[in-house]
Amino acid sequence: LSTLAVSVPQSVPKTNDTFVFPARGNERSHFSGYAEGKKALDGKVNIDGVALENWTLHDLRRTLATNLGRRQVLPHVIEHILNHKA
């Protein structure tokens, strides 16, 4: 990650009940509600004005990996970005 990307979560004060991405309306809980968020995205994602159908959030990971590979990012770096490596 870039220096800026790393600095954002590091700037959040560390307490036991603080989340970088809290639930909407409940800062003491982690983000949830992916299904509702996906429905909202479905209404906004389109290509040339035509709604994109039958896509999943995982498609974004595959697209990222494909495009990083096309840009000659090393495979082990892509694996780390996708959190496939410990």
SVG drawing of the C-alpha trace seen along z (x, -y; Angstrom):
<svg xmlns="http://www.w3.org/2000/svg" viewBox="-31 -10 38 27">
<polyline fill="none" stroke="black" stroke-width="0.4" points="0.0,0.0 1.0,-3.6 2.3,-5.7 -1.0,-7.6 -3.1,-4.4 -1.2,-3.0 -1.4,-6.3 -5.2,-6.5 -6.0,-3.6 -2.9,-4.3 -4.3,-7.8 -7.4,-6.3 -6.9,-6.3 -6.5,-2.7 -9.2,-1.7 -11.0,1.6 -14.2,0.3 -13.0,-1.7 -13.4,-0.4 -11.8,-1.9 -15.0,-1.0 -17.8,-1.0 -21.4,-0.1 -23.5,-2.9 -25.1,-4.5 -23.2,-2.3 -19.6,-3.2 -19.1,-0.4 -19.9,2.4 -18.0,3.5 -19.4,2.9 -22.0,5.3 -24.8,5.2 -22.9,6.2 -26.2,7.4 -27.8,4.0 -24.7,2.2 -24.5,4.6 -28.2,3.8 -27.4,0.1 -24.4,0.6 -26.4,2.7 -28.6,-0.3 -25.5,-2.5 -23.3,-0.1 -23.8,-0.4 -21.9,-0.3 -23.0,-2.8 -26.3,-3.3 -27.1,0.5 -27.2,2.0 -24.6,4.6 -26.2,7.8 -25.1,11.0 -21.9,9.5 -20.5,10.1 -18.2,8.2 -15.7,11.0 -15.6,10.0 -13.8,6.8 -11.0,8.8 -10.6,10.8 -10.6,7.7 -8.0,6.1 -5.8,9.2 -6.1,9.3 -5.3,5.7 -2.3,5.8 -1.0,8.7 -1.3,6.8 0.7,4.0 3.4,6.5 3.0,6.5 4.7,9.5 2.4,12.5 3.5,12.6 2.7,8.9 -0.8,9.5 -1.3,12.4 -0.5,10.1 -2.8,7.4 -5.6,9.9 -4.7,11.2 -3.9,14.7 -0.6,14.8 0.0,14.5"/>
</svg>
